[in-house]
């Protein structure tokens, strides 16, 4: 008689089960997680290095530049006479009327016919005295000739008689040269300025520090 217990499994025994391998999809997900994590770490390192330290991506702002100081140009007011000019007659010639009643701070004090320029060929000539009401006085001689060449000869003669010119140049009306001017030092802190404007020649004698401005402001 066969003993059936010999072939029967023991009571309480556990059966051995082989471990199940992960599927390919699981491997793919794991690799993806690793790759993404690596990229995140690399990106974080780049951001820290670029913007924090050493900051090779951070642009250095240029130092503030000093603001330019605006240039202020102070223009002194044009001086005007403090004394009244002499009354003018109503029957003056065109050349006589061209002689102003005021030049800067100087007012016309007298106006009379001049004989010397007429002896030099002038058609018309005048002596004018200008004053600032104090010690400043300018003696003006103005003459008009028939031609510009005759006026040029008279201007050269007046300049030569005054002495050696300290400064000279062109007299211009707009861009056109109409004559020459010359400034000559004189005794007693004075200066003489002679200039030609077409057929007119003028000679002014007065304070040395005022004569260039007087000439520049004279309308003739």
C-alpha positions as CSV (number, residue, x, y, z in Angstrom):
1,X,0.0,0.0,0.0
2,X,1.4,3.3,-1.1
3,X,2.1,6.1,1.5
4,X,0.4,9.1,0.0
5,X,1.9,11.6,2.5
6,X,5.3,11.2,0.8
7,X,4.1,12.9,-2.3
8,X,2.0,15.5,-0.6
9,X,3.4,18.9,0.0
10,X,4.1,19.9,3.5
11,X,1.4,21.9,5.3
12,X,2.4,25.7,5.4
13,X,5.0,25.7,2.6
14,X,5.3,28.9,0.4
15,X,5.6,28.6,-3.4
16,X,8.5,30.5,-5.0
17,X,7.4,33.2,-7.5
18,X,9.9,34.9,-10.0
19,X,10.2,38.8,-9.7
20,X,8.4,40.7,-12.5
21,X,10.6,43.0,-14.7
22,X,9.5,46.6,-15.3
23,X,7.9,47.3,-18.6
24,X,9.7,49.4,-21.4
25,X,7.3,52.2,-20.8
26,X,8.5,52.5,-17.2
27,X,12.1,52.7,-18.3
28,X,11.3,55.4,-20.7
29,X,9.5,57.5,-18.0
30,X,12.5,57.0,-15.7
31,X,15.0,58.2,-18.3
32,X,12.8,61.2,-19.1
33,X,12.7,62.1,-15.4
34,X,16.5,61.9,-15.2
35,X,17.0,63.9,-18.4
36,X,14.6,66.6,-17.3
37,X,16.1,66.8,-13.8
38,X,19.6,67.1,-15.3
39,X,18.5,69.9,-17.6
40,X,16.9,71.8,-14.7
41,X,20.1,71.5,-12.7
42,X,22.2,72.7,-15.6
43,X,19.9,75.6,-16.3
44,X,19.9,76.6,-12.7
45,X,23.7,76.6,-12.6
46,X,23.8,78.8,-15.8
47,X,21.4,81.3,-14.4
48,X,23.2,81.6,-11.1
49,X,26.6,81.9,-12.9
50,X,25.3,84.4,-15.4
51,X,23.3,86.7,-13.2
52,X,24.6,86.2,-9.7
53,X,28.3,85.1,-9.6
54,X,30.5,85.7,-11.5
55,X,27.7,87.5,-13.4
56,X,29.1,87.1,-17.0
57,X,25.6,87.7,-18.4
58,X,24.9,90.7,-16.3
59,X,25.5,93.9,-18.2
60,X,27.3,96.5,-16.3
61,X,25.5,99.8,-16.3
62,X,27.8,102.7,-17.4
63,X,28.6,105.2,-14.7
64,X,26.4,108.2,-14.7
65,X,27.7,111.0,-16.8
66,X,27.9,114.5,-15.4
67,X,25.2,116.8,-16.9
68,X,26.6,119.6,-19.0
69,X,26.3,123.0,-17.4
70,X,24.2,125.2,-19.6
71,X,26.1,128.2,-21.1
72,X,24.6,131.5,-20.1
73,X,25.3,134.4,-22.4
74,X,24.8,137.7,-20.7
75,X,24.4,140.5,-23.3
76,X,24.8,144.0,-21.9
77,X,22.1,146.4,-23.0
78,X,23.1,148.8,-25.8
79,X,24.0,152.2,-24.1
80,X,21.8,155.1,-24.9
81,X,22.3,158.9,-24.4
82,X,21.4,160.4,-21.0
83,X,21.3,163.9,-22.6
84,X,19.0,165.3,-25.2
85,X,20.3,165.7,-28.8
86,X,20.3,169.2,-30.5
87,X,17.2,170.0,-32.5
88,X,17.6,169.4,-36.2
89,X,16.4,171.8,-38.9
90,X,13.9,170.7,-41.4
91,X,15.7,171.7,-44.5
92,X,18.7,169.3,-44.2
93,X,20.3,167.6,-47.2
94,X,20.1,163.9,-47.7
95,X,23.7,163.5,-46.6
96,X,23.2,165.7,-43.6
97,X,20.1,163.7,-42.5
98,X,22.1,160.5,-42.7
99,X,24.2,161.8,-39.8
100,X,22.4,160.4,-36.7
101,X,21.3,162.3,-33.7
102,X,22.6,159.6,-31.3
103,X,25.3,156.9,-31.4
104,X,25.3,154.6,-28.4
105,X,25.6,156.9,-25.3
106,X,26.6,159.9,-27.4
107,X,24.1,162.5,-28.4
108,X,24.5,165.1,-31.2
109,X,25.4,168.4,-29.6
110,X,26.1,170.5,-32.7
111,X,26.1,170.3,-36.5
112,X,27.8,172.8,-38.7
113,X,29.2,173.0,-42.2
114,X,32.9,172.0,-42.6
115,X,35.2,173.9,-44.9
116,X,38.3,171.7,-44.9
117,X,36.9,168.7,-46.8
118,X,35.5,171.0,-49.5
119,X,39.0,172.2,-50.1
120,X,39.9,168.6,-50.8
121,X,37.1,168.3,-53.4
122,X,34.2,167.2,-51.3
123,X,30.8,168.2,-52.6
124,X,29.4,168.5,-49.1
125,X,30.9,168.3,-45.6
126,X,29.8,168.7,-42.0
127,X,31.4,168.9,-38.5
128,X,29.3,167.1,-35.9
129,X,30.0,167.1,-32.1
130,X,28.7,164.2,-30.0
131,X,28.7,164.1,-26.2
132,X,27.7,161.7,-23.4
133,X,26.8,164.5,-21.1
134,X,30.1,164.2,-19.2
135,X,33.8,164.0,-20.2
136,X,33.1,161.8,-23.3
137,X,33.1,163.8,-26.5
138,X,33.5,162.7,-30.1
139,X,34.4,165.1,-32.9
140,X,33.2,163.9,-36.3
141,X,34.0,165.2,-39.8
142,X,31.9,163.8,-42.6
143,X,32.3,164.5,-46.3
144,X,30.8,163.3,-49.6
145,X,32.7,163.1,-52.9
146,X,31.5,162.7,-56.4
147,X,33.0,159.2,-57.0
148,X,34.2,156.3,-54.8
149,X,37.7,156.7,-56.2
150,X,37.9,160.3,-55.0
151,X,36.5,159.3,-51.6
152,X,39.1,156.5,-51.3
153,X,41.9,159.0,-52.0
154,X,40.5,161.4,-49.3
155,X,40.2,158.5,-46.8
156,X,43.8,157.5,-47.4
157,X,44.9,161.1,-46.9
158,X,43.0,161.5,-43.7
159,X,44.4,158.2,-42.3
160,X,47.9,159.1,-43.2
161,X,47.5,162.5,-41.5
162,X,46.2,160.8,-38.3
163,X,49.3,158.6,-38.0
164,X,50.1,154.9,-38.1
165,X,47.0,152.6,-38.1
166,X,46.7,150.2,-35.2
167,X,43.9,148.3,-36.8
168,X,42.3,148.4,-40.2
169,X,40.0,146.3,-42.4
170,X,37.1,146.3,-44.9
171,X,33.9,148.3,-44.5
172,X,31.1,146.1,-45.6
173,X,27.4,146.6,-46.4
174,X,26.0,143.1,-46.2
175,X,28.7,141.1,-48.1
176,X,29.8,143.9,-50.3
177,X,33.0,145.8,-49.5
178,X,32.3,149.5,-49.8
179,X,35.5,150.9,-48.4
180,X,38.2,150.6,-45.7
181,X,38.5,151.6,-42.1
182,X,41.6,152.4,-39.9
183,X,41.9,153.1,-36.2
184,X,44.9,155.3,-35.2
185,X,46.0,155.9,-31.6
186,X,46.1,159.6,-30.6
187,X,47.4,161.6,-27.6
188,X,45.6,162.0,-24.4
189,X,43.9,158.6,-24.3
190,X,42.1,159.2,-27.6
191,X,41.9,157.5,-30.9
192,X,41.0,158.4,-34.5
193,X,38.9,156.2,-36.7
194,X,38.7,156.9,-40.4
195,X,36.3,155.0,-42.7
196,X,34.9,155.1,-46.2
197,X,31.4,154.1,-47.2
198,X,31.1,154.5,-51.0
199,X,31.4,158.2,-51.8
200,X,31.3,159.2,-48.1
201,X,34.3,159.5,-45.8
202,X,34.1,160.0,-42.1
203,X,36.7,160.8,-39.4
204,X,35.8,160.5,-35.7
205,X,38.1,161.5,-32.8
206,X,37.3,160.6,-29.2
207,X,38.0,158.3,-26.2
208,X,40.2,155.4,-27.3
209,X,38.1,152.8,-25.5
210,X,34.9,153.9,-27.3
211,X,35.9,154.7,-30.8
212,X,35.7,151.2,-32.3
213,X,32.2,150.7,-30.9
214,X,31.3,154.2,-32.1
215,X,32.4,153.4,-35.7
216,X,30.6,150.0,-35.6
217,X,27.4,151.6,-34.4
218,X,27.4,154.5,-36.8
219,X,24.8,153.9,-39.5
220,X,26.7,155.6,-42.3
